[in-house]
Amino acid sequence: MNKNLEILLYSTKHPEDILNKEYNHFYWHLKEGSETADEYVKIANNIRKIIEQIKKQSKGVNTRRKDLIIKLDENICGKSNCSPFCMFFSVYDITLSVYRKLTNKERYDILEELLNLFFKNRKLYQKIDKSTVMGIIDKGSSRRQGNAGEMKLKYLLEKKLKFALNDKYKQISNNEFCFISNGNWHGIKKILGIRYNIAENKRPDVLVKFNTEYFIIEAKHIKESGGSQDKQINELIKMISLNEGVHYLAFLDGIYANAILTEKKILEYTNNRTREINSQATKIENQTFKIFRNIADNPNNYFVNTAGFIKIFKK
C-alpha cells in the first residue's frame, strides 16, 4: 500500500474531536479583565448614554442634537460591535463595515433614520457588563471561520511542529522551509515548475519543504454539509488530482471530516480496487470515493485530517 493511502487510513482511525480546543488559540476571545473587554463595554455604554440624550432632543434644526449625532458616530466607528444599537443595524440590512465606509453626511443621515426606527421598535437597553460583551463575541466566533483551516494549519506548523513560518520565497533552498500564503507565489511556482490550476487567481495556503520534498497545502475547516461546503471539498479533491512532481496535500478538519474520512469505506475501496462507485451512492460516499480514487491514482498526493497532518510532518 502506498504511503499516501496509509496516511489516509491513519486519518480515518484518528478522527477529529467534536470539541476542537485548538481553535481557542486563535479565535477572537476576550478574557475577564482584559483592556479590550473594558473598551467594548465602555463604548457600548457610551452609545447607550448618547442615544438616551438624543431621545430627549427635539427633531429638526438642533445644534445639540447634531453634536450628539456626531459623537454617536465617533463611538460607532470605534469598537462598537457589542452595542445592541449597532446590532440593530442588521435588521435593516446594513453592517458596521458598510456603515464605516460611508461619507460623514451619509452616516449622519443614516443614523437619524436608524434612531427613529430604534425608538419606534425597541426599548433602550440597560447598561451592559463584561459578561454580556464576552457572550456576544463568543457567539460570533462561528462567523469568523472563513480562513479557520488556514489559521489552524499555521498554528500546527509553528506551535506543534516547530516550523519557522516564512514569506521570503528565495529562501526555498533552505533544508527546511515553510512559506506562508501572503508571499510571492508566482516566484514559488516558477522555481518549482508547477501551474497549480485549481481556479482563477487561486493560491494555496502553505508550502512546506520537508526532508527535501515539497508539499503544496490547501486547508479547509468544515463542520457540516452545504452548497458552499461542497464547493470547498471539490477544490480539495481537484487539487489532489494534480500531478506536477510535488506533493499536493489537502487538509480538512472540523467534524465533517469524520463523515467523509471513514475507515470502512476507504478499506472497502482499497481491498476491492474500486474504479467506479455505485450510481445510488450518497453525496458523502461520492466525495469519499473521489478522495480515495485521486489518492490511489496519485501516490505523491495526500488527503489528511489533523492527525494525518501531524504524522507527516512530525520531526
Backbone torsions as a table, in degrees:
resi	resn	phi	psi	omega
1	MET	NA	133.3	178.9
2	ASN	-62.8	152.5	-178.3
3	LYS	-59.4	-38.1	-177.1
4	ASN	-66.3	-32.9	175.4
5	LEU	-71.2	-35.7	177.1
6	GLU	-62.7	-41.9	179.1
7	ILE	-67.7	-37.1	177.0
8	LEU	-61.6	-45.0	178.3
9	LEU	-66.1	-38.1	176.8
10	TYR	-59.0	-41.1	178.3
11	SER	-61.9	-41.1	-179.1
12	THR	-65.8	-30.5	-179.3
13	LYS	-82.3	-11.5	-180.0
14	HIS	-128.7	74.7	-173.5
15	PRO	-68.6	168.7	177.2
16	GLU	-68.4	144.2	173.7
17	ASP	-70.9	141.6	176.9
18	ILE	-64.6	-41.4	176.5
19	LEU	-98.8	106.2	-173.3
20	ASN	-92.3	91.3	-174.4
21	LYS	-68.5	-22.7	-177.2
22	GLU	-64.6	-25.8	-178.9
23	TYR	-68.9	-18.0	177.1
24	ASN	-63.2	-20.0	-176.8
25	HIS	-74.0	-25.1	-175.5
26	PHE	-134.9	3.4	171.9
27	TYR	-77.5	160.1	-176.0
28	TRP	-80.2	86.1	177.8
29	HIS	-109.9	152.0	175.0
30	LEU	-113.6	146.3	176.9
31	LYS	-107.2	148.2	178.6
32	GLU	-54.8	129.7	177.2
33	GLY	87.7	-0.2	-179.4
34	SER	-74.1	150.9	179.8
35	GLU	-61.8	-36.2	-179.3
36	THR	-64.5	-42.7	178.2
37	ALA	-60.6	-43.5	178.8
38	ASP	-60.0	-38.4	-178.4
39	GLU	-68.0	-41.3	177.6
40	TYR	-62.9	-42.8	178.9
41	VAL	-62.8	-45.8	-178.1
42	LYS	-60.2	-46.7	-177.9
43	ILE	-68.1	-41.7	178.8
44	ALA	-59.7	-40.3	-179.8
45	ASN	-77.3	-30.2	172.6
46	ASN	-61.1	-45.1	-179.3
47	ILE	-61.1	-43.2	177.8
48	ARG	-58.9	-45.6	-177.5
49	LYS	-64.1	-42.2	180.0
50	ILE	-65.8	-41.8	179.0
51	ILE	-61.7	-40.2	178.5
52	GLU	-61.0	-40.0	179.0
53	GLN	-69.5	-39.6	179.6
54	ILE	-63.4	-38.8	-178.1
55	LYS	-59.6	-28.0	-178.1
56	LYS	-83.2	-12.5	-177.2
57	GLN	-87.9	148.7	176.6
58	SER	-78.0	154.0	179.0
59	LYS	-78.0	172.5	178.0
60	GLY	92.0	-154.5	-177.8
61	VAL	-72.9	105.9	-174.9
62	ASN	-149.0	106.5	-175.2
63	THR	-60.3	-42.0	-179.6
64	ARG	-62.1	-43.5	179.0
65	ARG	-63.5	-41.9	179.6
66	LYS	-61.6	-43.0	178.4
67	ASP	-62.0	-38.9	180.0
68	LEU	-68.5	-37.0	177.0
69	ILE	-62.1	-43.5	179.2
70	ILE	-63.3	-42.6	179.2
71	LYS	-65.0	-40.1	177.8
72	LEU	-62.4	-44.0	179.1
73	ASP	-60.1	-41.8	179.4
74	GLU	-60.4	-39.5	178.7
75	ASN	-70.9	-39.7	179.8
76	ILE	-64.9	-32.0	178.9
77	CYS	-78.6	-0.5	174.1
78	GLY	-97.7	-147.8	-179.3
79	LYS	-82.9	74.1	-173.6
80	SER	-105.8	8.9	-173.6
81	ASN	-57.1	-25.6	-175.4
82	CYS	-98.6	8.7	177.4
83	SER	-79.8	126.4	177.0
84	PRO	-57.3	-32.1	177.2
85	PHE	-64.6	-41.5	179.5
86	CYS	-68.8	-32.4	175.5
87	MET	-66.2	-28.9	178.6
88	PHE	-62.9	-23.9	179.2
89	PHE	-54.0	-40.3	-173.4
90	SER	-65.1	-21.6	177.2
91	VAL	-60.6	-30.4	-178.8
92	TYR	-110.9	27.5	170.3
93	ASP	59.8	42.1	173.4
94	ILE	-132.2	135.3	179.3
95	THR	-104.2	163.7	178.1
96	LEU	-62.2	-38.2	-179.2
97	SER	-63.7	-39.1	177.1
98	VAL	-68.2	-45.5	-179.3
99	TYR	-56.5	-44.2	-174.7
100	ARG	-69.4	-16.7	179.7
101	LYS	-89.1	-7.3	-179.1
102	LEU	-75.7	163.2	175.0
103	THR	-71.6	164.7	178.8
104	ASN	-54.5	-49.3	-178.2
105	LYS	-61.2	-42.6	179.3
106	GLU	-61.9	-41.5	-179.7
107	ARG	-65.8	-43.3	-179.5
108	TYR	-63.9	-41.6	179.2
109	ASP	-65.0	-43.1	178.7
110	ILE	-62.3	-41.4	179.9
111	LEU	-60.9	-41.7	177.9
112	GLU	-58.3	-45.5	-180.0
113	GLU	-65.4	-45.7	-178.4
114	LEU	-64.8	-38.2	178.6
115	LEU	-63.5	-43.3	178.0
116	ASN	-60.7	-42.4	178.7
117	LEU	-67.9	-39.0	179.4
118	PHE	-64.0	-46.3	-179.7
119	PHE	-63.3	-32.2	-178.2
120	LYS	-77.4	-34.4	-170.3
121	ASN	-111.6	-11.4	-176.1
122	ARG	-134.0	154.4	168.9
123	LYS	-91.6	146.4	179.8
124	LEU	-65.7	126.6	-176.6
125	TYR	-69.6	160.1	177.6
126	GLN	-80.8	170.1	175.5
127	LYS	-56.4	141.7	178.4
128	ILE	-107.9	157.4	-178.4
129	ASP	-117.6	-177.4	-176.5
130	LYS	-63.5	-38.1	-178.7
131	SER	-60.8	-40.8	178.6
132	THR	-64.8	-44.6	179.5
133	VAL	-59.9	-47.1	-178.2
134	MET	-65.7	-35.6	177.0
135	GLY	-64.3	-41.3	179.0
136	ILE	-62.8	-44.1	-177.9
137	ILE	-69.4	-42.3	178.1
138	ASP	-60.9	-40.9	-179.6
139	LYS	-62.6	-31.2	-179.0
140	GLY	-83.4	1.1	-177.3
141	SER	-57.6	-40.3	-176.1
142	SER	-64.8	-22.7	179.9
143	ARG	-79.8	-7.7	-177.2
144	ARG	-108.7	30.7	-175.6
145	GLN	-102.7	16.5	-178.0
146	GLY	-57.3	-39.3	179.1
147	ASN	-116.8	30.0	-175.9
148	ALA	-62.5	-39.4	180.0
149	GLY	-61.8	-43.5	178.5
150	GLU	-64.6	-40.4	179.4
151	MET	-63.0	-41.2	179.1
152	LYS	-67.9	-38.9	178.3
153	LEU	-56.2	-48.5	-179.5
154	LYS	-66.0	-36.7	177.8
155	TYR	-63.1	-46.4	-179.6
156	LEU	-62.7	-44.4	-177.8
157	LEU	-65.8	-44.6	-174.2
158	GLU	-81.2	-45.6	-173.0
159	LYS	-90.5	-42.0	-176.1
160	LYS	-87.1	-41.4	-172.8
161	LEU	-104.3	-3.7	171.9
162	LYS	63.5	37.8	171.4
163	PHE	-87.3	147.2	173.9
164	ALA	-92.8	117.9	-179.8
165	LEU	-73.6	144.1	-170.8
166	ASN	-142.1	145.4	172.6
167	ASP	-121.0	15.9	178.5
168	LYS	-103.2	97.2	-171.5
169	TYR	-65.0	-23.6	-177.4
170	LYS	-71.0	-10.9	176.8
171	GLN	-86.1	15.0	-179.0
172	ILE	-63.3	-18.6	179.0
173	SER	-74.1	-12.5	176.6
174	ASN	-58.0	151.2	-179.9
175	ASN	-61.1	-36.5	178.7
176	GLU	-127.4	130.6	-170.8
177	PHE	-148.3	133.9	179.0
178	CYS	-133.5	106.8	-172.1
179	PHE	-102.3	125.6	-176.9
180	ILE	-92.8	164.4	-163.0
181	SER	-70.6	-19.5	-175.9
182	ASN	-88.3	15.2	179.1
183	GLY	-97.3	-161.1	-174.1
184	ASN	-87.3	87.6	180.0
185	TRP	-70.6	-27.3	178.1
186	HIS	-60.8	-42.9	177.8
187	GLY	-64.4	-41.0	178.5
188	ILE	-61.8	-49.0	-178.0
189	LYS	-60.8	-36.9	-179.8
190	LYS	-67.4	-43.2	-179.8
191	ILE	-64.2	-42.5	-176.6
192	LEU	-84.0	-12.9	179.9
193	GLY	69.3	38.6	-179.1
194	ILE	-116.8	161.0	-179.7
195	ARG	-108.2	-37.7	-179.7
196	TYR	51.7	60.0	-178.6
197	ASN	-89.7	81.9	177.8
198	ILE	-98.7	-50.6	177.1
199	ALA	-157.7	163.5	-178.2
200	GLU	-60.9	129.9	179.0
201	ASN	61.5	16.8	-180.0
202	LYS	-83.7	134.2	174.4
203	ARG	-131.3	149.6	-178.2
204	PRO	-71.1	174.3	-177.3
205	ASP	-84.4	-41.5	-173.2
206	VAL	-148.8	145.9	166.8
207	LEU	-114.9	130.0	176.4
208	VAL	-121.2	128.1	170.7
209	LYS	-101.8	117.7	-173.6
210	PHE	-139.4	121.7	-177.7
211	ASN	54.9	44.4	178.4
212	THR	68.3	3.4	-179.9
213	GLU	-105.5	148.3	-177.9
214	TYR	-105.1	130.9	178.4
215	PHE	-119.5	117.3	174.1
216	ILE	-94.8	120.7	-168.1
217	ILE	-121.1	133.3	173.0
218	GLU	-121.2	133.8	-175.3
219	ALA	-119.8	141.2	174.9
220	LYS	-135.7	142.9	174.1
221	HIS	-116.7	114.3	-174.9
222	ILE	-132.9	130.4	-178.9
223	LYS	-102.9	-30.8	-177.1
224	GLU	-152.0	167.6	-175.6
225	SER	-78.8	157.1	178.2
226	GLY	167.7	170.9	-176.6
227	GLY	-59.5	-48.2	180.0
228	SER	-65.5	-39.7	179.9
229	GLN	-66.5	-38.1	178.2
230	ASP	-62.9	-37.4	177.8
231	LYS	-63.0	-40.1	178.6
232	GLN	-66.2	-41.5	176.8
233	ILE	-60.7	-43.1	-179.5
234	ASN	-63.5	-34.4	175.7
235	GLU	-61.9	-43.7	179.2
236	LEU	-63.9	-42.6	-179.1
237	ILE	-63.7	-42.3	179.1
238	LYS	-62.9	-39.2	-178.0
239	MET	-63.1	-42.2	-177.2
240	ILE	-78.0	1.7	173.8
241	SER	-91.0	-8.8	-179.0
242	LEU	-73.9	148.1	178.3
243	ASN	-135.3	91.9	-173.1
244	GLU	-132.2	23.4	174.4
245	GLY	82.4	3.0	173.7
246	VAL	-122.6	172.7	175.2
247	HIS	-89.3	121.3	170.0
248	TYR	-96.8	123.1	-174.1
249	LEU	-121.2	120.1	176.4
250	ALA	-97.6	124.8	-179.1
251	PHE	-112.3	119.5	179.2
252	LEU	-124.5	121.9	173.1
253	ASP	-126.8	178.9	-171.5
254	GLY	100.0	160.4	-172.4
255	ILE	-63.7	-24.5	179.5
256	TYR	-66.7	-25.1	177.7
257	ALA	-59.2	-33.3	-179.4
258	ASN	-68.2	-30.1	179.5
259	ALA	-72.9	-35.1	-177.9
260	ILE	-84.0	-44.4	-175.8
261	LEU	-91.0	82.2	-179.7
262	THR	-107.2	129.0	-177.9
263	GLU	-58.6	-41.7	-176.8
264	LYS	-57.8	-47.8	-177.3
265	LYS	-69.5	-42.6	-179.7
266	ILE	-62.8	-43.1	177.8
267	LEU	-63.8	-40.5	179.5
268	GLU	-61.1	-47.0	179.7
269	TYR	-66.2	-38.4	-178.5
270	THR	-67.2	-49.9	-176.5
271	ASN	-65.7	-34.5	-178.2
272	ASN	-92.8	-1.3	-177.2
273	ARG	48.8	46.4	-173.4
274	THR	-61.1	127.9	177.0
275	ARG	-104.5	-26.1	179.7
276	GLU	-134.6	150.7	-179.7
277	ILE	-105.9	150.6	179.5
278	ASN	-56.3	137.7	-177.9
279	SER	-65.1	-17.4	-180.0
280	GLN	-90.2	5.2	-176.7
281	ALA	-64.1	149.3	177.6
282	THR	-75.4	170.5	178.9
283	LYS	-60.1	-44.0	-179.0
284	ILE	-65.4	-40.5	177.7
285	GLU	-62.4	-38.4	176.8
286	ASN	-63.7	-41.6	178.9
287	GLN	-64.5	-44.1	179.1
288	THR	-61.1	-43.3	-179.3
289	PHE	-63.7	-44.6	-179.5
290	LYS	-62.6	-37.6	176.0
291	ILE	-62.7	-50.7	179.9
292	PHE	-58.0	-47.6	-173.5
293	ARG	-62.9	-41.1	-179.5
294	ASN	-71.5	-34.2	176.2
295	ILE	-68.2	-42.3	179.8
296	ALA	-65.8	-36.0	-177.0
297	ASP	-84.4	-15.9	-177.7
298	ASN	-130.2	83.4	-174.6
299	PRO	-58.4	-19.1	179.6
300	ASN	-76.3	-19.8	-169.5
301	ASN	-100.8	159.7	-175.2
302	TYR	-135.5	149.6	169.5
303	PHE	-131.4	118.7	-170.8
304	VAL	-138.3	159.7	166.4
305	ASN	-102.7	-163.1	-176.5
306	THR	-60.5	-46.8	-178.0
307	ALA	-63.2	-43.1	179.4
308	GLY	-64.7	-37.7	179.4
309	PHE	-63.7	-46.9	-179.5
310	ILE	-63.9	-38.1	-179.5
311	LYS	-62.4	-38.6	-179.3
312	ILE	-66.9	-41.9	-169.7
313	PHE	-105.5	4.6	178.2
314	LYS	-67.1	126.8	-174.5
315	LYS	-82.6	NA	NA
